[in-house]
Amino acid sequence: MTSAAPLPAPGHMAVDYEQRVDFGRLRDYRLSRARASLEASECGAFLLFDFYNIRYTTQTWIGGALGDKMTRYALLTRGGEPMLWDFGSAARHHRLYSPWLDPANCHAGMLGMRGAIAPTAGLMEDAVRQIKGLLEDAGVADAPVGVDIVEPPFLFEMQRQGLTVVDSQQLMLDARQIKSSDEIMLLTQAAAMVDGVYQDIVEVLKPGIRENEIVALANKRLYEMGSDQVEAINAVSGERCNPHPHNFSDRLIRPGDQAFFDIIHSFNGYRTCYYRTFSVGSATASQRDAYTKAREWMDASISMIKPGVGTDQVAAVWPEATEFGFENEMAAFGLQFGHGLGLGLHERPIISRLNSMREPIELQPGMVFALETYCPASDGFSAARIEEEVVVTPDGCRILTLFPAQDLVVANPY
């Protein structure tokens, strides 16, 4: 049963007259979850390169452009405080403005910018030697080190220096799976921002505007509202709708087009993935039929969301790949689809016929994820795409995404 009442999405400033996000409580919750995952594992420490795991454990963030450079890293040892290696000036900033971290644990670091500085320069060797010494100081040097993602030369150097490396990404994703009330509020605030952007899109969605202009508008409005990263925006219209290209172009939108958009951004780190489909000026019977089917599949999956249900049961209400024009579930992956949302775009649970039938996950209160459906139209080129973000509560499902999507919206009808 879905409640009609929206989840709280208060203003973004700190105020004295309302209880809003408690960031101190948020930081404590995330670190406690990471520590509990470490304690329950075979590992003596987690060495983290994944930007989202670093934020989860150290509560720090720098520009997204550095997120894929594999230079920042954090170390969490059993019983120890988080240690962070960052760009030198950023590390100095953390020492000044991140009092939850011991200033002595904020280090300048550099490993090579994904190979731009070759491993032969010795930066990785020095870093591993320092990490090994810290593990010895903590009394965990003989236990495996859990690493989430890593460059091969760094992994080889850890092994060369005698460290046993195991996977910690699974353990960190387990830790991040259940969201606190503060995380859910941030996710709701992020979705509320996209609600407003879709109103802006509907008002300008007329023949003659280009897909990239819609993308520009969405980026501008999101950053004006306080987004800290617009990760991607899909803008897909007309004959580009089928098959779904997962991008945007400079195509001019034309009368009668079906068009769908996906807005992926974050507010204080917490992400959205939020599709809506519109017709421009008018809609054909084929377009309306496709939308109706996509909506039926969406509503069927929402009706399944409650604690104790398996993700295989959710995936089972969606059509098989062959029912909507694909040869197998791999070819159709991501079209009838669910994925966890949090600091990362794709967290747990991942819900799909590709994986959920073999390895289902039980839904639990506090999980937040997006549900996506896609239906190609009988005209051969139009398609409908719908996405709703939901949170699992003890009483069932609550929806974060509120822009109208029960029926096909015709923007600026003739």
VOGU-3710 file (C-alpha; in Angstrom, 3 decimals, decimal comma):
1> mtsaaplpap> 0,000/0,000/0,000  1,466/3,356/-1,042  0,831/6,347/1,201  -0,420/9,548/-0,427  1,506/11,713/2,021  4,930/12,782/0,752  8,065/12,203/2,753  9,481/15,367/4,371  11,568/17,543/2,069  12,344/20,632/4,170
11> ghmavdyeqr> 14,265/23,701/3,107  17,976/23,394/2,556  19,266/25,883/5,131  19,913/25,135/8,793  17,222/26,769/10,923  16,219/26,885/14,593  12,490/26,373/14,088  12,408/22,968/12,317  14,156/19,649/12,733  15,984/19,039/9,464
21> vdfgrlrdyr> 18,960/16,878/8,513  21,278/16,292/11,464  24,657/16,024/9,761  26,495/15,025/12,919  24,097/12,135/13,362  24,477/11,286/9,673  28,268/11,125/9,960  28,082/8,949/13,079  25,617/6,571/11,429  27,692/6,057/8,311
31> lsraraslea> 30,961/5,475/10,150  29,268/3,073/12,583  27,881/1,046/9,685  31,314/0,838/8,037  32,930/-0,172/11,314  30,320/-2,859/11,948  30,919/-4,286/8,487  34,666/-4,345/9,111  34,257/-6,027/12,513  32,040/-8,730/11,027
41> secgafllfd> 34,577/-9,528/8,291  37,889/-11,367/8,170  39,682/-8,111/7,435  41,974/-6,189/9,709  41,329/-3,003/7,726  39,488/-1,539/4,771  41,535/0,398/2,216  39,040/2,418/0,189  39,457/4,085/-3,198  35,798/4,269/-4,203
51> fyniryttqt> 34,799/7,947/-3,883  31,482/7,044/-2,265  33,047/4,694/0,277  35,586/7,391/1,139  32,765/9,866/1,744  30,809/7,300/3,761  33,697/6,650/6,162  35,537/10,004/6,308  32,652/12,392/5,546  34,816/14,323/3,054
61> wiggalgdkm> 34,328/15,290/-0,570  36,229/17,177/-3,247  35,373/18,021/-6,844  33,773/15,302/-8,896  36,393/15,677/-11,631  38,825/13,842/-9,355  36,428/11,001/-8,637  37,809/8,636/-11,253  41,520/9,438/-10,858  42,231/6,794/-8,181
71> tryalltrgg> 44,331/9,185/-6,125  42,272/9,715/-2,953  42,118/6,829/-0,496  41,091/6,101/3,070  42,148/3,502/5,622  39,886/2,191/8,383  41,458/-0,259/10,828  39,758/-2,326/13,526  39,338/-0,069/16,544  40,970/2,859/14,751
81> epmlwdfgsa> 39,874/6,233/13,443  39,505/6,882/9,690  42,657/8,005/7,910  42,545/9,918/4,641  44,995/10,689/1,850  43,944/13,538/-0,418  45,268/16,295/-2,658  47,643/18,234/-0,412  45,619/21,447/-0,290  42,388/19,484/0,238
91> arhhrlyspw> 43,997/17,590/3,127  44,933/20,921/4,708  41,340/22,099/4,242  40,027/18,949/5,956  42,337/19,583/8,918  40,789/23,048/9,298  37,129/22,351/8,578  36,437/18,653/9,285  36,772/18,448/13,077  35,321/14,921/13,208
101> ldpanchagm> 38,640/13,753/11,711  41,870/13,744/13,717  44,014/16,359/11,915  46,963/13,973/12,153  44,972/11,499/10,042  44,513/13,867/7,074  47,493/13,264/4,807  48,626/14,665/1,491  48,637/11,867/-1,046  49,382/11,206/-4,702
111> lgmrgaiapt> 49,560/7,841/-6,480  49,811/8,764/-10,139  46,483/9,980/-11,615  45,568/6,675/-13,277  49,056/6,085/-14,615  49,906/9,628/-15,728  52,763/9,345/-13,240  54,212/5,927/-13,920  54,465/3,396/-11,062  58,239/3,425/-11,559
121> aglmedavrq> 58,264/6,888/-9,911  57,826/5,066/-6,604  54,711/6,843/-5,312  52,752/3,618/-4,985  55,647/1,814/-3,350  55,983/4,563/-0,749  52,221/4,642/-0,109  52,010/0,888/0,436  55,011/0,990/2,761  53,280/3,692/4,823
131> ikglledagv> 49,991/1,770/4,895  51,786/-1,421/5,927  53,426/0,443/8,803  50,059/1,759/9,968  48,609/-1,745/9,821  51,525/-2,994/11,948  50,951/-0,171/14,442  47,275/-1,193/14,667  48,208/-4,866/15,156  46,363/-6,042/12,019
141> adapvgvdiv> 49,192/-6,460/9,511  48,711/-10,242/9,410  44,997/-10,020/8,594  43,655/-9,520/5,063  43,183/-5,969/3,809  39,816/-5,313/2,204  40,098/-3,182/-0,939  37,065/-1,936/-2,871  38,489/-0,858/-6,256  42,146/-0,602/-7,193
151> eppflfemqr> 44,602/0,020/-10,024  46,507/-3,153/-10,962  49,971/-1,676/-10,188  48,840/-0,713/-6,678  47,416/-4,194/-6,097  50,638/-5,786/-7,336  52,665/-3,531/-5,020  50,537/-4,502/-2,009  51,114/-8,158/-2,817  54,830/-7,586/-3,394
161> qgltvvdsqq> 55,110/-6,103/0,085  53,388/-9,108/1,612  49,842/-7,864/2,159  46,884/-10,196/1,579  44,169/-8,396/-0,385  40,484/-9,340/-0,424  37,351/-7,642/-1,752  35,701/-5,078/0,547  33,321/-3,565/-2,003  30,692/-6,176/-1,178
171> lmldarqiks> 31,061/-5,401/2,509  30,816/-1,635/2,001  27,754/-1,999/-0,241  26,159/-4,083/2,508  26,917/-1,300/4,989  25,433/1,372/2,736  22,278/-0,588/1,930  20,071/0,546/4,847  19,505/4,295/4,905  19,020/6,372/8,045
181> sdeimlltqa> 16,274/8,966/8,418  18,799/11,680/7,524  19,817/9,888/4,343  16,183/9,401/3,362  15,511/13,095/3,914  18,460/14,059/1,694  17,281/11,659/-1,006  13,806/13,195/-0,787  15,196/16,722/-1,011  17,186/15,713/-4,099
191> aamvdgvyqd> 14,030/14,285/-5,688  12,083/17,444/-4,855  14,612/19,455/-6,832  13,952/17,271/-9,870  10,193/17,673/-9,385  10,727/21,369/-10,048  13,006/20,817/-13,016  10,345/18,690/-14,700  7,895/21,558/-14,374  10,430/23,764/-16,168
201> ivevlkpgir> 10,868/21,111/-18,873  7,143/20,748/-19,500  6,803/24,500/-19,966  9,525/24,712/-22,647  8,968/21,338/-24,327  7,808/22,612/-27,705  8,829/22,012/-31,313  12,104/23,732/-32,152  13,879/23,230/-28,839  16,801/20,816/-28,926
211> eneivalank> 17,542/17,960/-26,571  20,789/19,593/-25,482  18,940/22,797/-24,612  16,747/20,812/-22,235  19,912/19,357/-20,705  21,373/22,852/-20,308  18,187/24,095/-18,658  18,149/21,194/-16,215  21,812/21,659/-15,282  21,312/25,382/-14,677
221> rlyemgsdqv> 18,228/24,948/-12,514  19,729/22,116/-10,458  22,912/24,021/-9,662  20,856/27,107/-8,821  18,837/25,009/-6,351  21,958/23,665/-4,665  22,923/20,463/-6,457  26,520/19,491/-5,759  26,867/17,326/-8,875  24,779/16,831/-11,984
231> eainavsger> 26,080/13,427/-12,985  24,112/12,942/-16,199  20,903/13,881/-17,970  19,367/11,748/-20,684  17,211/13,595/-23,219  15,725/11,270/-25,842  13,057/12,190/-28,373  11,310/11,123/-31,569  12,940/8,316/-33,512  15,760/8,153/-30,935
241> cnphphnfsd> 13,393/6,672/-28,326  13,595/3,122/-29,646  16,096/1,635/-29,037  16,978/3,640/-25,930  20,432/5,244/-26,480  21,005/6,414/-22,856  22,358/9,832/-23,866  21,307/13,166/-25,371  21,936/14,809/-28,732  21,364/18,100/-30,532
251> rlirpgdqaf> 18,186/16,789/-32,166  15,375/19,309/-32,719  12,185/18,212/-31,024  9,229/18,040/-33,435  5,414/18,104/-33,175  4,012/14,786/-31,990  7,314/13,472/-30,657  7,425/11,250/-27,646  10,310/12,345/-25,408  11,730/11,011/-22,168
261> fdiihsfngy> 14,330/12,374/-19,770  16,403/11,022/-16,898  17,822/13,447/-14,332  20,735/12,143/-12,274  22,156/14,581/-9,742  23,073/14,708/-6,068  22,256/16,950/-3,131  24,766/16,690/-0,293  25,951/13,546/-2,039  22,582/11,776/-2,297
271> rtcyyrtfsv> 21,455/10,908/-5,806  18,422/10,817/-7,990  17,612/8,684/-10,994  14,259/9,988/-12,179  12,734/9,391/-15,633  9,628/11,015/-17,038  8,036/10,656/-20,493  6,035/13,317/-22,333  4,437/13,766/-25,718  4,960/17,068/-27,491
281> gsatasqrda> 1,783/18,826/-28,566  -0,180/15,640/-29,223  0,023/11,888/-28,708  -0,848/8,932/-30,933  -2,720/5,821/-29,864  0,507/3,835/-30,202  2,357/6,205/-27,845  -0,475/6,126/-25,312  -0,620/2,330/-25,394  3,128/2,070/-24,756
291> ytkarewmda> 2,843/4,456/-21,839  -0,079/2,540/-20,366  1,918/-0,702/-20,451  5,010/0,924/-18,893  2,796/2,352/-16,149  1,112/-0,992/-15,507  4,503/-2,665/-15,126  5,610/0,119/-12,797  2,506/-0,124/-10,614  2,825/-3,905/-10,452
301> sismikpgvg> 6,385/-3,606/-9,119  5,484/-0,844/-6,640  2,707/-3,042/-5,259  5,337/-5,676/-4,417  7,563/-3,387/-2,340  7,337/-4,368/1,308  9,666/-5,914/3,896  10,306/-9,618/3,445  9,611/-9,698/-0,292  12,426/-11,051/-2,462
311> tdqvaavwpe> 13,823/-9,076/-5,367  13,060/-12,112/-7,541  9,375/-11,605/-6,736  9,612/-7,962/-7,799  11,433/-8,789/-11,043  8,881/-11,485/-11,847  6,090/-8,928/-12,359  8,031/-7,325/-15,213  7,869/-8,786/-18,735  10,563/-11,123/-19,992
321> atefgfenem> 12,981/-9,620/-22,508  11,412/-11,490/-25,415  8,031/-9,904/-24,664  9,261/-6,430/-25,625  11,616/-7,151/-28,476  14,938/-8,344/-27,021  16,602/-11,698/-27,480  17,594/-12,246/-23,850  17,818/-10,590/-20,443  21,393/-9,373/-20,958
331> aafglqfghg> 20,326/-7,496/-24,104  17,407/-5,931/-22,207  19,262/-5,167/-18,975  18,479/-1,772/-17,496  15,074/-1,387/-19,128  12,912/-3,248/-16,585  15,210/-2,555/-13,676  15,630/-1,506/-10,068  18,734/-0,128/-8,398  19,643/1,171/-4,972
341> lglglherpi> 20,222/4,887/-4,505  22,450/6,659/-2,005  25,858/8,257/-2,298  26,215/6,163/-5,447  23,850/5,848/-8,377  23,842/2,040/-8,407  23,792/0,570/-4,923  21,934/-2,424/-3,510  19,505/-3,887/-4,289  19,849/-4,396/-8,032
351> isrlnsmrep> 16,539/-5,804/-9,269  16,407/-7,444/-12,684  15,474/-10,695/-14,332  19,165/-10,962/-15,257  20,366/-11,484/-11,678  17,497/-11,482/-9,183  16,097/-14,884/-10,132  19,436/-16,524/-9,332  20,418/-14,481/-6,284  17,445/-12,690/-4,715
361> ielqpgmvfa> 17,808/-10,159/-1,913  15,167/-9,726/0,763  13,726/-6,215/0,962  14,264/-4,496/4,313  13,011/-1,251/5,855  15,391/1,594/5,046  16,256/0,430/1,540  15,896/3,180/-1,058  15,913/2,350/-4,739  14,633/3,376/-8,144
371> letycpasdg> 12,268/1,274/-10,253  12,436/1,717/-14,041  10,175/0,437/-16,806  10,401/0,848/-20,586  7,925/-0,046/-23,310  8,580/0,375/-27,053  5,588/1,582/-29,054  4,007/-0,338/-31,923  4,973/2,466/-34,353  8,554/1,118/-34,220
381> fsaarieeev> 10,313/4,248/-32,950  8,445/5,814/-30,003  8,791/4,461/-26,460  7,714/5,203/-22,901  10,118/5,297/-19,967  9,000/5,752/-16,349  10,992/5,746/-13,134  9,945/6,085/-9,518  12,173/6,278/-6,452  10,838/4,402/-3,430
391> vvtpdgcril> 11,753/3,743/0,177  10,839/0,529/1,977  9,134/1,192/5,316  7,777/-1,269/7,896  4,322/-0,566/6,467  5,232/-0,886/2,785  6,347/1,479/0,060  6,647/5,266/0,041  7,353/7,200/-3,173  9,894/10,040/-3,337
401> tlfpaqdlvv> 9,292/11,138/-6,946  6,135/13,218/-7,212  5,978/14,743/-10,691  2,744/13,380/-12,274  3,301/10,137/-14,157  0,143/8,087/-13,732  -0,992/9,103/-17,224  0,963/10,318/-20,255  1,467/14,080/-19,984  1,127/15,985/-23,272
411> anpy> 3,319/19,075/-23,042  1,874/22,253/-24,585  -1,053/20,483/-26,330  -2,433/21,855/-29,601
//
